[in-house]
Amino acid sequence: IWCQGAPAVVDTFITTWAVTEVNRNQFSIAHQSNGRALTAQSASTQEITLQTLNSSDPLQLWQFVGII
């Protein structure tokens, strides 16, 4: 999962993600260790937003590359 922006970084940590297909080609991805949720914004661009538990935290755009 890549962070979209400058500089782009990749999540290199060994972690567990829970992936749910909400609609066809639209996914909800939850980070199981801390409860942060990644929710699909657009199936065409495959952009997802990182939503933290703290509502004051800024939203970060991520690019969904694929599921292994």
PDB file of N, H, CA, C and O in Angstrom:
ATOM      1  N   ILE A   1       0.858  -1.178   0.000  1.00  0.00           N
ATOM      2  CA  ILE A   1       0.000   0.000   0.000  1.00  0.00           C
ATOM      3  C   ILE A   1       0.895   1.229   0.000  1.00  0.00           C
ATOM      4  O   ILE A   1       1.734   1.393   0.885  1.00  0.00           O
ATOM      5  N   TRP A   2       0.717   2.077  -0.978  1.00  0.00           N
ATOM      6  H   TRP A   2       0.035   1.943  -1.697  1.00  0.00           H
ATOM      7  CA  TRP A   2       1.569   3.244  -1.140  1.00  0.00           C
ATOM      8  C   TRP A   2       0.834   4.498  -0.700  1.00  0.00           C
ATOM      9  O   TRP A   2      -0.365   4.652  -0.932  1.00  0.00           O
ATOM     10  N   CYS A   3       1.576   5.388  -0.064  1.00  0.00           N
ATOM     11  H   CYS A   3       2.551   5.263   0.124  1.00  0.00           H
ATOM     12  CA  CYS A   3       1.021   6.684   0.301  1.00  0.00           C
ATOM     13  C   CYS A   3       1.154   7.602  -0.904  1.00  0.00           C
ATOM     14  O   CYS A   3       2.240   7.728  -1.470  1.00  0.00           O
ATOM     15  N   GLN A   4       0.071   8.240  -1.300  1.00  0.00           N
ATOM     16  H   GLN A   4      -0.812   8.138  -0.840  1.00  0.00           H
ATOM     17  CA  GLN A   4       0.110   9.126  -2.454  1.00  0.00           C
ATOM     18  C   GLN A   4       0.515  10.516  -1.992  1.00  0.00           C
ATOM     19  O   GLN A   4      -0.143  11.089  -1.124  1.00  0.00           O
ATOM     20  N   GLY A   5       1.566  11.059  -2.545  1.00  0.00           N
ATOM     21  H   GLY A   5       2.100  10.593  -3.250  1.00  0.00           H
ATOM     22  CA  GLY A   5       2.071  12.362  -2.139  1.00  0.00           C
ATOM     23  C   GLY A   5       3.566  12.409  -2.287  1.00  0.00           C
ATOM     24  O   GLY A   5       4.164  11.494  -2.854  1.00  0.00           O
ATOM     25  N   ALA A   6       4.190  13.473  -1.780  1.00  0.00           N
ATOM     26  H   ALA A   6       3.704  14.216  -1.320  1.00  0.00           H
ATOM     27  CA  ALA A   6       5.642  13.609  -1.899  1.00  0.00           C
ATOM     28  C   ALA A   6       6.254  13.669  -0.512  1.00  0.00           C
ATOM     29  O   ALA A   6       5.838  14.511   0.283  1.00  0.00           O
ATOM     30  N   PRO A   7       7.216  12.826  -0.178  1.00  0.00           N
ATOM     31  CA  PRO A   7       7.598  11.684  -1.012  1.00  0.00           C
ATOM     32  C   PRO A   7       6.646  10.511  -0.787  1.00  0.00           C
ATOM     33  O   PRO A   7       6.048  10.388   0.282  1.00  0.00           O
ATOM     34  N   ALA A   8       6.512   9.677  -1.767  1.00  0.00           N
ATOM     35  H   ALA A   8       6.998   9.777  -2.635  1.00  0.00           H
ATOM     36  CA  ALA A   8       5.665   8.494  -1.636  1.00  0.00           C
ATOM     37  C   ALA A   8       6.393   7.451  -0.802  1.00  0.00           C
ATOM     38  O   ALA A   8       7.579   7.200  -1.014  1.00  0.00           O
ATOM     39  N   VAL A   9       5.698   6.855   0.132  1.00  0.00           N
ATOM     40  H   VAL A   9       4.734   7.059   0.305  1.00  0.00           H
ATOM     41  CA  VAL A   9       6.298   5.839   0.990  1.00  0.00           C
ATOM     42  C   VAL A   9       5.436   4.595   0.944  1.00  0.00           C
ATOM     43  O   VAL A   9       4.242   4.656   0.651  1.00  0.00           O
ATOM     44  N   VAL A  10       6.055   3.475   1.237  1.00  0.00           N
ATOM     45  H   VAL A  10       7.025   3.425   1.475  1.00  0.00           H
ATOM     46  CA  VAL A  10       5.308   2.223   1.247  1.00  0.00           C
ATOM     47  C   VAL A  10       5.277   1.684   2.671  1.00  0.00           C
ATOM     48  O   VAL A  10       6.240   1.828   3.424  1.00  0.00           O
ATOM     49  N   ASP A  11       4.169   1.066   3.024  1.00  0.00           N
ATOM     50  H   ASP A  11       3.387   0.949   2.411  1.00  0.00           H
ATOM     51  CA  ASP A  11       4.048   0.426   4.333  1.00  0.00           C
ATOM     52  C   ASP A  11       4.839  -0.869   4.287  1.00  0.00           C
ATOM     53  O   ASP A  11       4.394  -1.858   3.703  1.00  0.00           O
ATOM     54  N   THR A  12       6.018  -0.861   4.906  1.00  0.00           N
ATOM     55  H   THR A  12       6.379  -0.058   5.380  1.00  0.00           H
ATOM     56  CA  THR A  12       6.887  -2.031   4.841  1.00  0.00           C
ATOM     57  C   THR A  12       6.733  -2.929   6.061  1.00  0.00           C
ATOM     58  O   THR A  12       7.380  -3.973   6.157  1.00  0.00           O
ATOM     59  N   PHE A  13       5.882  -2.525   6.985  1.00  0.00           N
ATOM     60  H   PHE A  13       5.357  -1.677   6.907  1.00  0.00           H
ATOM     61  CA  PHE A  13       5.712  -3.329   8.187  1.00  0.00           C
ATOM     62  C   PHE A  13       4.929  -4.598   7.879  1.00  0.00           C
ATOM     63  O   PHE A  13       4.026  -4.600   7.043  1.00  0.00           O
ATOM     64  N   ILE A  14       5.289  -5.670   8.562  1.00  0.00           N
ATOM     65  H   ILE A  14       6.023  -5.669   9.241  1.00  0.00           H
ATOM     66  CA  ILE A  14       4.514  -6.901   8.446  1.00  0.00           C
ATOM     67  C   ILE A  14       3.248  -6.697   9.265  1.00  0.00           C
ATOM     68  O   ILE A  14       3.306  -6.587  10.490  1.00  0.00           O
ATOM     69  N   THR A  15       2.130  -6.648   8.603  1.00  0.00           N
ATOM     70  H   THR A  15       2.083  -6.738   7.608  1.00  0.00           H
ATOM     71  CA  THR A  15       0.896  -6.328   9.293  1.00  0.00           C
ATOM     72  C   THR A  15      -0.263  -7.088   8.662  1.00  0.00           C
ATOM     73  O   THR A  15      -0.130  -7.646   7.573  1.00  0.00           O
ATOM     74  N   THR A  16      -1.367  -7.105   9.333  1.00  0.00           N
ATOM     75  H   THR A  16      -1.475  -6.652  10.218  1.00  0.00           H
ATOM     76  CA  THR A  16      -2.548  -7.820   8.862  1.00  0.00           C
ATOM     77  C   THR A  16      -3.639  -6.825   8.494  1.00  0.00           C
ATOM     78  O   THR A  16      -3.994  -5.945   9.279  1.00  0.00           O
ATOM     79  N   TRP A  17      -4.159  -6.986   7.290  1.00  0.00           N
ATOM     80  H   TRP A  17      -3.870  -7.701   6.653  1.00  0.00           H
ATOM     81  CA  TRP A  17      -5.246  -6.136   6.830  1.00  0.00           C
ATOM     82  C   TRP A  17      -6.488  -6.994   6.604  1.00  0.00           C
ATOM     83  O   TRP A  17      -6.399  -8.090   6.051  1.00  0.00           O
ATOM     84  N   ALA A  18      -7.631  -6.499   7.026  1.00  0.00           N
ATOM     85  H   ALA A  18      -7.704  -5.608   7.475  1.00  0.00           H
ATOM     86  CA  ALA A  18      -8.897  -7.172   6.761  1.00  0.00           C
ATOM     87  C   ALA A  18      -9.544  -6.498   5.558  1.00  0.00           C
ATOM     88  O   ALA A  18      -9.887  -5.317   5.612  1.00  0.00           O
ATOM     89  N   VAL A  19      -9.709  -7.245   4.478  1.00  0.00           N
ATOM     90  H   VAL A  19      -9.430  -8.204   4.434  1.00  0.00           H
ATOM     91  CA  VAL A  19     -10.240  -6.685   3.237  1.00  0.00           C
ATOM     92  C   VAL A  19     -11.660  -7.176   3.015  1.00  0.00           C
ATOM     93  O   VAL A  19     -11.917  -8.379   3.030  1.00  0.00           O
ATOM     94  N   THR A  20     -12.579  -6.244   2.809  1.00  0.00           N
ATOM     95  H   THR A  20     -12.370  -5.267   2.797  1.00  0.00           H
ATOM     96  CA  THR A  20     -13.972  -6.578   2.540  1.00  0.00           C
ATOM     97  C   THR A  20     -14.407  -5.885   1.255  1.00  0.00           C
ATOM     98  O   THR A  20     -14.227  -4.676   1.108  1.00  0.00           O
ATOM     99  N   GLU A  21     -14.976  -6.640   0.331  1.00  0.00           N
ATOM    100  H   GLU A  21     -15.123  -7.622   0.451  1.00  0.00           H
ATOM    101  CA  GLU A  21     -15.499  -6.034  -0.895  1.00  0.00           C
ATOM    102  C   GLU A  21     -16.907  -5.536  -0.601  1.00  0.00           C
ATOM    103  O   GLU A  21     -17.851  -6.321  -0.523  1.00  0.00           O
ATOM    104  N   VAL A  22     -17.037  -4.227  -0.441  1.00  0.00           N
ATOM    105  H   VAL A  22     -16.270  -3.589  -0.505  1.00  0.00           H
ATOM    106  CA  VAL A  22     -18.321  -3.630  -0.092  1.00  0.00           C
ATOM    107  C   VAL A  22     -19.269  -3.699  -1.283  1.00  0.00           C
ATOM    108  O   VAL A  22     -20.398  -4.176  -1.165  1.00  0.00           O
ATOM    109  N   ASN A  23     -18.803  -3.222  -2.418  1.00  0.00           N
ATOM    110  H   ASN A  23     -17.887  -2.834  -2.513  1.00  0.00           H
ATOM    111  CA  ASN A  23     -19.525  -3.344  -3.676  1.00  0.00           C
ATOM    112  C   ASN A  23     -18.556  -3.946  -4.681  1.00  0.00           C
ATOM    113  O   ASN A  23     -17.385  -4.165  -4.372  1.00  0.00           O
ATOM    114  N   ARG A  24     -19.045  -4.211  -5.875  1.00  0.00           N
ATOM    115  H   ARG A  24     -19.996  -4.034  -6.127  1.00  0.00           H
ATOM    116  CA  ARG A  24     -18.162  -4.792  -6.890  1.00  0.00           C
ATOM    117  C   ARG A  24     -16.978  -3.858  -7.148  1.00  0.00           C
ATOM    118  O   ARG A  24     -17.159  -2.704  -7.536  1.00  0.00           O
ATOM    119  N   ASN A  25     -15.766  -4.371  -6.929  1.00  0.00           N
ATOM    120  H   ASN A  25     -15.619  -5.309  -6.614  1.00  0.00           H
ATOM    121  CA  ASN A  25     -14.520  -3.630  -7.130  1.00  0.00           C
ATOM    122  C   ASN A  25     -14.356  -2.448  -6.183  1.00  0.00           C
ATOM    123  O   ASN A  25     -13.537  -1.566  -6.439  1.00  0.00           O
ATOM    124  N   GLN A  26     -15.114  -2.415  -5.100  1.00  0.00           N
ATOM    125  H   GLN A  26     -15.780  -3.132  -4.891  1.00  0.00           H
ATOM    126  CA  GLN A  26     -14.949  -1.382  -4.084  1.00  0.00           C
ATOM    127  C   GLN A  26     -14.677  -2.072  -2.756  1.00  0.00           C
ATOM    128  O   GLN A  26     -15.434  -2.941  -2.326  1.00  0.00           O
ATOM    129  N   PHE A  27     -13.585  -1.673  -2.115  1.00  0.00           N
ATOM    130  H   PHE A  27     -12.970  -0.967  -2.465  1.00  0.00           H
ATOM    131  CA  PHE A  27     -13.122  -2.405  -0.956  1.00  0.00           C
ATOM    132  C   PHE A  27     -13.043  -1.536   0.284  1.00  0.00           C
ATOM    133  O   PHE A  27     -12.791  -0.333   0.210  1.00  0.00           O
ATOM    134  N   SER A  28     -13.265  -2.171   1.423  1.00  0.00           N
ATOM    135  H   SER A  28     -13.471  -3.148   1.483  1.00  0.00           H
ATOM    136  CA  SER A  28     -12.987  -1.562   2.715  1.00  0.00           C
ATOM    137  C   SER A  28     -11.841  -2.355   3.332  1.00  0.00           C
ATOM    138  O   SER A  28     -11.931  -3.574   3.479  1.00  0.00           O
ATOM    139  N   ILE A  29     -10.768  -1.663   3.691  1.00  0.00           N
ATOM    140  H   ILE A  29     -10.695  -0.673   3.572  1.00  0.00           H
ATOM    141  CA  ILE A  29      -9.586  -2.329   4.223  1.00  0.00           C
ATOM    142  C   ILE A  29      -9.320  -1.810   5.629  1.00  0.00           C
ATOM    143  O   ILE A  29      -9.148  -0.606   5.820  1.00  0.00           O
ATOM    144  N   ALA A  30      -9.285  -2.695   6.610  1.00  0.00           N
ATOM    145  H   ALA A  30      -9.424  -3.673   6.455  1.00  0.00           H
ATOM    146  CA  ALA A  30      -9.075  -2.301   8.000  1.00  0.00           C
ATOM    147  C   ALA A  30      -7.732  -2.805   8.499  1.00  0.00           C
ATOM    148  O   ALA A  30      -7.376  -3.965   8.290  1.00  0.00           O
ATOM    149  N   HIS A  31      -6.994  -1.929   9.156  1.00  0.00           N
ATOM    150  H   HIS A  31      -7.283  -0.986   9.325  1.00  0.00           H
ATOM    151  CA  HIS A  31      -5.721  -2.291   9.783  1.00  0.00           C
ATOM    152  C   HIS A  31      -6.070  -2.949  11.110  1.00  0.00           C
ATOM    153  O   HIS A  31      -6.544  -2.274  12.024  1.00  0.00           O
ATOM    154  N   GLN A  32      -5.847  -4.248  11.233  1.00  0.00           N
ATOM    155  H   GLN A  32      -5.462  -4.797  10.490  1.00  0.00           H
ATOM    156  CA  GLN A  32      -6.372  -4.988  12.382  1.00  0.00           C
ATOM    157  C   GLN A  32      -5.681  -4.652  13.696  1.00  0.00           C
ATOM    158  O   GLN A  32      -6.270  -4.833  14.762  1.00  0.00           O
ATOM    159  N   SER A  33      -4.437  -4.163  13.644  1.00  0.00           N
ATOM    160  H   SER A  33      -3.959  -4.015  12.778  1.00  0.00           H
ATOM    161  CA  SER A  33      -3.733  -3.930  14.906  1.00  0.00           C
ATOM    162  C   SER A  33      -4.172  -2.651  15.601  1.00  0.00           C
ATOM    163  O   SER A  33      -4.157  -2.589  16.830  1.00  0.00           O
ATOM    164  N   ASN A  34      -4.566  -1.619  14.840  1.00  0.00           N
ATOM    165  H   ASN A  34      -4.578  -1.669  13.841  1.00  0.00           H
ATOM    166  CA  ASN A  34      -4.928  -0.361  15.486  1.00  0.00           C
ATOM    167  C   ASN A  34      -6.320   0.135  15.118  1.00  0.00           C
ATOM    168  O   ASN A  34      -6.724   1.212  15.556  1.00  0.00           O
ATOM    169  N   GLY A  35      -7.056  -0.625  14.326  1.00  0.00           N
ATOM    170  H   GLY A  35      -6.729  -1.500  13.969  1.00  0.00           H
ATOM    171  CA  GLY A  35      -8.428  -0.270  14.012  1.00  0.00           C
ATOM    172  C   GLY A  35      -8.597   0.805  12.962  1.00  0.00           C
ATOM    173  O   GLY A  35      -9.723   1.206  12.667  1.00  0.00           O
ATOM    174  N   ARG A  36      -7.499   1.283  12.389  1.00  0.00           N
ATOM    175  H   ARG A  36      -6.584   0.957  12.629  1.00  0.00           H
ATOM    176  CA  ARG A  36      -7.628   2.292  11.349  1.00  0.00           C
ATOM    177  C   ARG A  36      -8.223   1.655  10.102  1.00  0.00           C
ATOM    178  O   ARG A  36      -7.889   0.522   9.754  1.00  0.00           O
ATOM    179  N   ALA A  37      -9.090   2.375   9.444  1.00  0.00           N
ATOM    180  H   ALA A  37      -9.362   3.295   9.727  1.00  0.00           H
ATOM    181  CA  ALA A  37      -9.798   1.820   8.290  1.00  0.00           C
ATOM    182  C   ALA A  37      -9.399   2.529   7.017  1.00  0.00           C
ATOM    183  O   ALA A  37      -9.278   3.753   6.981  1.00  0.00           O
ATOM    184  N   LEU A  38      -9.197   1.752   5.977  1.00  0.00           N
ATOM    185  H   LEU A  38      -9.295   0.758   6.006  1.00  0.00           H
ATOM    186  CA  LEU A  38      -8.980   2.290   4.643  1.00  0.00           C
ATOM    187  C   LEU A  38     -10.244   2.008   3.853  1.00  0.00           C
ATOM    188  O   LEU A  38     -10.658   0.855   3.737  1.00  0.00           O
ATOM    189  N   THR A  39     -10.860   3.047   3.310  1.00  0.00           N
ATOM    190  H   THR A  39     -10.523   3.984   3.405  1.00  0.00           H
ATOM    191  CA  THR A  39     -12.121   2.875   2.603  1.00  0.00           C
ATOM    192  C   THR A  39     -11.965   3.315   1.156  1.00  0.00           C
ATOM    193  O   THR A  39     -11.437   4.393   0.884  1.00  0.00           O
ATOM    194  N   ALA A  40     -12.418   2.494   0.241  1.00  0.00           N
ATOM    195  H   ALA A  40     -12.847   1.619   0.462  1.00  0.00           H
ATOM    196  CA  ALA A  40     -12.281   2.800  -1.184  1.00  0.00           C
ATOM    197  C   ALA A  40     -13.075   4.050  -1.538  1.00  0.00           C
ATOM    198  O   ALA A  40     -14.235   4.186  -1.150  1.00  0.00           O
ATOM    199  N   GLN A  41     -12.445   4.962  -2.276  1.00  0.00           N
ATOM    200  H   GLN A  41     -11.503   4.851  -2.591  1.00  0.00           H
ATOM    201  CA  GLN A  41     -13.100   6.182  -2.712  1.00  0.00           C
ATOM    202  C   GLN A  41     -13.561   6.082  -4.163  1.00  0.00           C
ATOM    203  O   GLN A  41     -14.616   6.603  -4.524  1.00  0.00           O
ATOM    204  N   SER A  42     -12.772   5.418  -4.981  1.00  0.00           N
ATOM    205  H   SER A  42     -11.914   4.995  -4.688  1.00  0.00           H
ATOM    206  CA  SER A  42     -13.102   5.317  -6.402  1.00  0.00           C
ATOM    207  C   SER A  42     -12.536   4.029  -6.966  1.00  0.00           C
ATOM    208  O   SER A  42     -11.342   3.757  -6.842  1.00  0.00           O
ATOM    209  N   ALA A  43     -13.390   3.247  -7.579  1.00  0.00           N
ATOM    210  H   ALA A  43     -14.360   3.468  -7.680  1.00  0.00           H
ATOM    211  CA  ALA A  43     -12.930   1.986  -8.152  1.00  0.00           C
ATOM    212  C   ALA A  43     -12.072   2.226  -9.390  1.00  0.00           C
ATOM    213  O   ALA A  43     -11.211   1.411  -9.724  1.00  0.00           O
ATOM    214  N   SER A  44     -12.313   3.354 -10.073  1.00  0.00           N
ATOM    215  H   SER A  44     -13.012   4.016  -9.802  1.00  0.00           H
ATOM    216  CA  SER A  44     -11.573   3.616 -11.307  1.00  0.00           C
ATOM    217  C   SER A  44     -10.142   4.057 -11.021  1.00  0.00           C
ATOM    218  O   SER A  44      -9.211   3.638 -11.709  1.00  0.00           O
ATOM    219  N   THR A  45      -9.963   4.903 -10.008  1.00  0.00           N
ATOM    220  H   THR A  45     -10.719   5.244  -9.449  1.00  0.00           H
ATOM    221  CA  THR A  45      -8.618   5.379  -9.688  1.00  0.00           C
ATOM    222  C   THR A  45      -7.964   4.537  -8.606  1.00  0.00           C
ATOM    223  O   THR A  45      -6.759   4.638  -8.373  1.00  0.00           O
ATOM    224  N   GLN A  46      -8.763   3.704  -7.945  1.00  0.00           N
ATOM    225  H   GLN A  46      -9.741   3.622  -8.135  1.00  0.00           H
ATOM    226  CA  GLN A  46      -8.279   2.848  -6.867  1.00  0.00           C
ATOM    227  C   GLN A  46      -7.611   3.665  -5.765  1.00  0.00           C
ATOM    228  O   GLN A  46      -6.591   3.254  -5.212  1.00  0.00           O
ATOM    229  N   GLU A  47      -8.188   4.820  -5.451  1.00  0.00           N
ATOM    230  H   GLU A  47      -9.017   5.154  -5.900  1.00  0.00           H
ATOM    231  CA  GLU A  47      -7.702   5.629  -4.345  1.00  0.00           C
ATOM    232  C   GLU A  47      -8.519   5.324  -3.100  1.00  0.00           C
ATOM    233  O   GLU A  47      -9.741   5.191  -3.163  1.00  0.00           O
ATOM    234  N   ILE A  48      -7.848   5.218  -1.994  1.00  0.00           N
ATOM    235  H   ILE A  48      -6.855   5.326  -1.943  1.00  0.00           H
ATOM    236  CA  ILE A  48      -8.522   4.979  -0.729  1.00  0.00           C
ATOM    237  C   ILE A  48      -8.038   5.992   0.289  1.00  0.00           C
ATOM    238  O   ILE A  48      -6.922   6.502   0.182  1.00  0.00           O
ATOM    239  N   THR A  49      -8.858   6.279   1.259  1.00  0.00           N
ATOM    240  H   THR A  49      -9.764   5.865   1.346  1.00  0.00           H
ATOM    241  CA  THR A  49      -8.542   7.276   2.267  1.00  0.00           C
ATOM    242  C   THR A  49      -8.280   6.599   3.600  1.00  0.00           C
ATOM    243  O   THR A  49      -9.037   5.722   4.018  1.00  0.00           O
ATOM    244  N   LEU A  50      -7.216   7.002   4.263  1.00  0.00           N
ATOM    245  H   LEU A  50      -6.601   7.714   3.924  1.00  0.00           H
ATOM    246  CA  LEU A  50      -6.909   6.494   5.589  1.00  0.00           C
ATOM    247  C   LEU A  50      -7.673   7.319   6.605  1.00  0.00           C
ATOM    248  O   LEU A  50      -7.418   8.512   6.768  1.00  0.00           O
ATOM    249  N   GLN A  51      -8.613   6.679   7.290  1.00  0.00           N
ATOM    250  H   GLN A  51      -8.820   5.709   7.158  1.00  0.00           H
ATOM    251  CA  GLN A  51      -9.409   7.359   8.295  1.00  0.00           C
ATOM    252  C   GLN A  51      -8.973   6.879   9.670  1.00  0.00           C
ATOM    253  O   GLN A  51      -9.080   5.694   9.987  1.00  0.00           O
ATOM    254  N   THR A  52      -8.482   7.803  10.483  1.00  0.00           N
ATOM    255  H   THR A  52      -8.394   8.765  10.226  1.00  0.00           H
ATOM    256  CA  THR A  52      -7.998   7.424  11.800  1.00  0.00           C
ATOM    257  C   THR A  52      -9.123   7.510  12.826  1.00  0.00           C
ATOM    258  O   THR A  52     -10.174   8.094  12.565  1.00  0.00           O
ATOM    259  N   LEU A  53      -8.891   6.929  13.977  1.00  0.00           N
ATOM    260  H   LEU A  53      -8.036   6.454  14.189  1.00  0.00           H
ATOM    261  CA  LEU A  53      -9.892   6.961  15.038  1.00  0.00           C
ATOM    262  C   LEU A  53     -10.059   8.370  15.588  1.00  0.00           C
ATOM    263  O   LEU A  53     -11.136   8.726  16.066  1.00  0.00           O
ATOM    264  N   ASN A  54      -8.989   9.183  15.524  1.00  0.00           N
ATOM    265  H   ASN A  54      -8.114   8.894  15.136  1.00  0.00           H
ATOM    266  CA  ASN A  54      -9.051  10.563  15.992  1.00  0.00           C
ATOM    267  C   ASN A  54      -9.559  11.433  14.848  1.00  0.00           C
ATOM    268  O   ASN A  54      -8.892  11.575  13.824  1.00  0.00           O
ATOM    269  N   SER A  55     -10.733  12.009  15.028  1.00  0.00           N
ATOM    270  H   SER A  55     -11.275  11.894  15.860  1.00  0.00           H
ATOM    271  CA  SER A  55     -11.338  12.770  13.936  1.00  0.00           C
ATOM    272  C   SER A  55     -10.559  14.034  13.600  1.00  0.00           C
ATOM    273  O   SER A  55     -10.743  14.598  12.522  1.00  0.00           O
ATOM    274  N   SER A  56      -9.692  14.488  14.501  1.00  0.00           N
ATOM    275  H   SER A  56      -9.543  14.029  15.377  1.00  0.00           H
ATOM    276  CA  SER A  56      -8.910  15.694  14.235  1.00  0.00           C
ATOM    277  C   SER A  56      -7.705  15.408  13.347  1.00  0.00           C
ATOM    278  O   SER A  56      -7.082  16.334  12.827  1.00  0.00           O
ATOM    279  N   ASP A  57      -7.373  14.121  13.172  1.00  0.00           N
ATOM    280  H   ASP A  57      -7.879  13.369  13.594  1.00  0.00           H
ATOM    281  CA  ASP A  57      -6.245  13.772  12.312  1.00  0.00           C
ATOM    282  C   ASP A  57      -6.596  14.043  10.853  1.00  0.00           C
ATOM    283  O   ASP A  57      -7.716  13.766  10.425  1.00  0.00           O
ATOM    284  N   PRO A  58      -5.650  14.581  10.088  1.00  0.00           N
ATOM    285  CA  PRO A  58      -5.924  14.812   8.667  1.00  0.00           C
ATOM    286  C   PRO A  58      -6.042  13.490   7.918  1.00  0.00           C
ATOM    287  O   PRO A  58      -5.376  12.510   8.253  1.00  0.00           O
ATOM    288  N   LEU A  59      -6.891  13.477   6.911  1.00  0.00           N
ATOM    289  H   LEU A  59      -7.432  14.273   6.639  1.00  0.00           H
ATOM    290  CA  LEU A  59      -7.051  12.281   6.093  1.00  0.00           C
ATOM    291  C   LEU A  59      -5.884  12.189   5.128  1.00  0.00           C
ATOM    292  O   LEU A  59      -5.419  13.203   4.609  1.00  0.00           O
ATOM    293  N   GLN A  60      -5.415  10.989   4.890  1.00  0.00           N
ATOM    294  H   GLN A  60      -5.792  10.165   5.312  1.00  0.00           H
ATOM    295  CA  GLN A  60      -4.312  10.758   3.977  1.00  0.00           C
ATOM    296  C   GLN A  60      -4.797   9.896   2.823  1.00  0.00           C
ATOM    297  O   GLN A  60      -5.517   8.917   3.023  1.00  0.00           O
ATOM    298  N   LEU A  61      -4.394  10.271   1.611  1.00  0.00           N
ATOM    299  H   LEU A  61      -3.809  11.066   1.449  1.00  0.00           H
ATOM    300  CA  LEU A  61      -4.755   9.475   0.437  1.00  0.00           C
ATOM    301  C   LEU A  61      -3.743   8.365   0.231  1.00  0.00           C
ATOM    302  O   LEU A  61      -2.536   8.582   0.338  1.00  0.00           O
ATOM    303  N   TRP A  62      -4.239   7.184  -0.063  1.00  0.00           N
ATOM    304  H   TRP A  62      -5.220   7.008  -0.150  1.00  0.00           H
ATOM    305  CA  TRP A  62      -3.390   6.030  -0.357  1.00  0.00           C
ATOM    306  C   TRP A  62      -3.799   5.479  -1.704  1.00  0.00           C
ATOM    307  O   TRP A  62      -4.953   5.599  -2.113  1.00  0.00           O
ATOM    308  N   GLN A  63      -2.852   4.879  -2.387  1.00  0.00           N
ATOM    309  H   GLN A  63      -1.914   4.781  -2.054  1.00  0.00           H
ATOM    310  CA  GLN A  63      -3.165   4.214  -3.648  1.00  0.00           C
ATOM    311  C   GLN A  63      -3.193   2.718  -3.421  1.00  0.00           C
ATOM    312  O   GLN A  63      -2.215   2.127  -2.964  1.00  0.00           O
ATOM    313  N   PHE A  64      -4.323   2.110  -3.744  1.00  0.00           N
ATOM    314  H   PHE A  64      -5.118   2.590  -4.115  1.00  0.00           H
ATOM    315  CA  PHE A  64      -4.476   0.678  -3.574  1.00  0.00           C
ATOM    316  C   PHE A  64      -3.887  -0.022  -4.782  1.00  0.00           C
ATOM    317  O   PHE A  64      -4.384   0.132  -5.898  1.00  0.00           O
ATOM    318  N   VAL A  65      -2.818  -0.799  -4.566  1.00  0.00           N
ATOM    319  H   VAL A  65      -2.414  -0.924  -3.660  1.00  0.00           H
ATOM    320  CA  VAL A  65      -2.107  -1.442  -5.664  1.00  0.00           C
ATOM    321  C   VAL A  65      -2.685  -2.813  -5.972  1.00  0.00           C
ATOM    322  O   VAL A  65      -2.848  -3.169  -7.139  1.00  0.00           O
ATOM    323  N   GLY A  66      -2.996  -3.587  -4.937  1.00  0.00           N
ATOM    324  H   GLY A  66      -2.863  -3.298  -3.989  1.00  0.00           H
ATOM    325  CA  GLY A  66      -3.564  -4.903  -5.174  1.00  0.00           C
ATOM    326  C   GLY A  66      -3.537  -5.746  -3.928  1.00  0.00           C
ATOM    327  O   GLY A  66      -2.946  -5.372  -2.915  1.00  0.00           O
ATOM    328  N   ILE A  67      -4.181  -6.884  -4.013  1.00  0.00           N
ATOM    329  H   ILE A  67      -4.661  -7.187  -4.836  1.00  0.00           H
ATOM    330  CA  ILE A  67      -4.248  -7.814  -2.891  1.00  0.00           C
ATOM    331  C   ILE A  67      -3.433  -9.040  -3.237  1.00  0.00           C
ATOM    332  O   ILE A  67      -3.624  -9.644  -4.293  1.00  0.00           O
ATOM    333  N   ILE A  68      -2.532  -9.407  -2.357  1.00  0.00           N
ATOM    334  H   ILE A  68      -2.377  -8.917  -1.500  1.00  0.00           H
ATOM    335  CA  ILE A  68      -1.718 -10.609  -2.560  1.00  0.00           C
ATOM    336  C   ILE A  68      -2.372 -11.767  -1.820  1.00  0.00           C
ATOM    337  O   ILE A  68      -1.859 -12.886  -1.850  1.00  0.00           O
TER     338      ILE A  68
END
